[in-house]
Amino acid sequence: MERTKEIYKVTIVGSAVNVLLLVLKFVAGVLGHSSAMVADAVHSLSDFLTDIIVLIFVKISGKPQDKSHEYGHGKFETLALTIIGLVLVLVALGIISDGVVKIDDFFEGQTLEAPGMLALWAAVASILLKEAVYRYSIIKARKLQSQALEANAWHHRSDALSSIGTLIGIGGAIFLGHKWVILDPIASVVVGIFIGKVAFELLRDGVGDLTDKALPESVEQEILQMVSEVENVGNPHNLKTRRIGNHYAIELHIKMDGDITLREAHDKATEIENLLRSKYGKETHVGVHVEPYN
């Protein structure tokens, strides 16, 4: 419950900043005649929408296991991660499309209006605020082991970095003369490409976990090494792993002396379960199948 409250607190802080920047960027983009800043405003709007997604799905994922979800509700947090990735894909495609149209218009001889200083200062404010929110969110996400919160933190970072591209484009369009006004829509396309890269990475991780992708090879080797060092246990094999939200699921087979009692075999399996939970968290799902040596 405390974990859920902490995630809510961090998300609400980020959401408040997103609302502030959303208004600032739209006003600055429209009044400052900057397509790059309007694109940045759309990015902030997507940030705000993903904050709402995180708040909804983290509440669901925090529910204890029940009859219909015997492994708990952790995958709802992974679902939130995947939805954030999909939202970012749509944002990236929209921004790139709009920028390409403006670049095409410029080369066909249409006059693009130069952005104003208001748009420039809005970009500076966005960089500073979003980088601060990113650092706050990523520290909390890693402490709380929250996939959704970490995805949202990277969304904040992508906004900060995209604003750097916006700043360069707007600054170039303002200070280098009218023939460089094209830098503004070029900057918006660069912003869109960067957002698309972040979206791809989030979707890759989210879909991987939703389809029960195995844990990294290094983690699986660590598990096998730990189990093989347990006294009177040999040949850990048939290891299967996956993520369930913010915790692991581990299943494996071990071999033991076939002449020991059932109680001894049970106690040894419990020892392994406790060992793995002490390493990877008390919510870790562990299944140990005991086989006799031939």
N, C-alpha and C positions, 0 to 999 in steps of 0.2 A: 504493500500500500504506500509506504514511504517512497519507494522507487517511482511509482506512478505520479505521486505529488511533485517530486523533483523534476520529472520530465515535463509535467504540466507547467511548472514555474518557468523553466528554461524556454519552453515553446512560447509562452505568453509574452515573455520579455522580447523575444525575436519578433513576435507578431506585432507588438506595439511599434517597434522600430520599422517594420515593413509598412505599416499603415502610414506612418509619418513620411517615409521616403516615397511611397506610392503617390501621395498627394503632391509632395515637393517636385518629384520628377515629371509628373504629368503637366503641372503648371509651368515648370521651367521648360519642358519640351515644347509645349504649345506656344507660350509667350516668347520663348527663345528660338523658335523656328528650327528645332533640332530633331531630325528623325532618329538619330542615335540615342538621344535622351528619352524620346517616346518609347523606343525599343527597350531601354533600360527600365522604364516605368512598367512596361508589360511584364518584364522579368520580376520586378518587385510584386506585381499583382499575383504572379504564379507562386512567389514565396509565401504570400499571405494565404493563398488557397491551400498550399501544402501544409502550412501550420495547422489549418483546420483539420486536414486529413490526419496529421499526427495526433492531435488531441482526441479525435474520435477513435482511431484504431488502437492507440496505446491504452485507452480505457478498456477496450474489449480484450486486448492481449493480457491485461493485468488480472483478468478473472481466473479463479482457480479451476482446476480440471473438473469436469462434470460427466454425466452419463453419455452425452453426445460428443464430448471432446475429452477423451480419456488421457490424451497426452498434453492437455492444457490448451490455451488459446494463443500460444506464442507466435504462431504463424501469421496471425493478424498483423503483427508488427512488421513482418517481412512483406506482407501484402501492401502495407502502407508505403514501404520502401519502393516497391514496384510501381505503385500508382504515382508516386512522386517522379519516378523516372519517366513514365508515360507523359505526365503533364509537361515535363521539361522538353521532351521530344517535340510536342506540339508548339510550345513556346519558341523553340529554336527554329522550326520550320517556318513559322509565321514571321519571325524577325528577319531571317535570311531572305525570304521571298520579298518582303517589303523593301529591303535594302537593295536587292538586285534590280527591282523595278525602277527605283530612283537612280541607280547607276546607269541603267539603260536610257532613262529619260535624259540624263546629263549628256551622254554621248550622242544622242539624237538632236541635241541643240537646245533642249529646254533649260531654262534658268532655274537653278536651285537657290533658295534663299539662305544666306549665311546665318549660322546660329549666333545667338547673343551671349553676353557674359553671364546672364542668369543661368543658362544651361551649363556653363563651365563650372560655376560655383556649386551647382547642384551635384555635379559629378564628383567634385572634391568631398562634399559632405557625405555622399553615398559610400565612397571608398573608406573613409574613416569609420563611419558607423557600422557598416557591414563587416569590416574586418574585426572590429571589436566584438560584435555579436558572434561571429564565427569562432573566435578564440574562446569565448565564454562557453559556447555550445559544445565545441569539440572536447573540451576538458570534461564537462559534465557527461557527455555521451560515453566517453571511454570509462569514466568512473562508474557509470550506471550500466554499462554494457548494453546500450540501446542502439539497435540497428537503425530504427526510424529517426532517432534524434541525431545520430551521426550523419545520416543521409541529409537531414535538414540542415545540419551544420555546413556540409559541403555545398548545399544550395546557397547558404549565406556567402560562403567563400567565392562561389562562382559569380555571384552578384557583385562582390567587391572587385574581382578581377575583370569582369566585363565592364565595370565602371571605369577602370583604368584605360581600356580600349576606347571607351566613350570619351574620356577626358582628352586622350591623344587626338582623336578625330575632331572633336569640337575645337580644341586649342589650335590644331593645324588649320582648320577652316577659318578661324577668327584671325589668326596672326600672320598667315602666309599669303593672304590675298584671295580675291574672288575665284581665281582659277583653281584654288585648292579646296573649294567648298565641297567637292566630291569626297573629301576625306571623311565627312560626317556620315554619309550612307555606307561608305566602306567600313567604317568603324562599327556600324550596326551589324553588318554581315559577319565581321570578326567576332562580335559578341555572340551572335547566333551560333557560329561554329563551335565556340568554346562551350556554350550551354549544351550543345548537342553531344559533345565529348563527355561531359559530366553525366548527361542523361544515359548514354550508352553504358557507362560504368555502373551506374545504379541499377539499370535494368539487368545487366549481366549478373550482378550479385543477387538481386531479388529473385529473378527467374531460377537461378541456380539453386537457391535455398528452397524455393517452392517446389522444385522438381527433385528434391532430396539429393542434391549434389553432395558428394563426400567431403569431409573436412580436409584441409590441406595435408599433403603428404608428410610434412614435418610433424604435424600434430598426431597423425596416425602412427608414425614411427616412435614418437614419444610414448604413446599409449602402450604399444607392444613392448617397448623397453621397460617401462614401469612394471607391467604385469609379469614379464619374464624374470624380474628380480625378486618376486615374491617367493618365499621359501616353500619347497615341495610342489611348486607349480611349474609345468613345462609346456613348451610348444604352443604359445598363444597363437591362434590362427583364425581364419574366417572372420576377420574384423570387418564390421560394417558401421559406418558413422554418418551423421547428418546433423544439421542444425534444426532446432525447433525454437524459432524466435531468437531470444538472447541466450539460450543454453544449448548444450550438446545432447545428442542421443548416441550411445555407444553399445554395440553388441559384439561379443566375441566368444570363441570356444577356447577352453584350456584342457590340458591333459594332467591327470593325477593318478596315483597308485590305485588300482582297481580293488584292492583289498581293504581300504580304509572304510570307516562307517559312513553312513549317509549323513550323520550329524557333522562329522569332520569335513566332508565335502561341502556341505552347506555353509559351515563357518568360514571355510577358505574362500568360497565364492562371495560371501558377505564382506570379508576382508578386502577383496579386490574392489567390490562396489564402493566401499567407504574410501579406499585409496583414491579412486578416480574422482569421486565427488569432492574429496578434500583438495584435489588439484584443479578441477574444472567447475566447481560450484555445486552447492547442495541440491540444485534443481536438475542436475544432470541425470538423464535416464540411462541406466546401466543394466544390461542383460548378460549374464554369464552362464554359458552352457558347459557342463563338466563332462569330460569323456575319460574313460580308463585307458591307460597305456596298453598296447597289445601285449 
